[in-house]
């Protein structure tokens, strides 16, 4: 089987693609998961990108909208929660508890890996239900013992998730919380 892939890109082509994508060398390095020195080398005289790097750059040239799709948005509310599957970022949630607002961006098309499934515009109530789904239920037998072990005075899904990262025994999803 053969594929129509660009095997190498000249320094001028690499630079042209980066400028077309409106990225600085540092931003392209982050997107490509390489060092800034590597980007500078690819763009330097006599430099070139080869192999997987050339393929990825060629894909980005043809599908420049991917840069926007992959970009993590600036935080808009006081709380940011990243919904992770193992080490893969699936959904970013920005939450304003005081105003009871939630804003999300999904980084996967598979609803099974999205925090709110097919729901692109979750309500604050949806967010609260999501948090509760990532911890033990309110009706759990011997709940006071578990809360005591977590050093929590009462049942609060956010506090539980903060302590446990929302990890459940039966899956590989977890939550990263930033304030």
Order of alpha helices (4+ residues) and beta strands (2+ residues): beta-alpha-alpha-alpha-beta-alpha-alpha-beta-beta-beta-alpha-alpha-alpha-beta
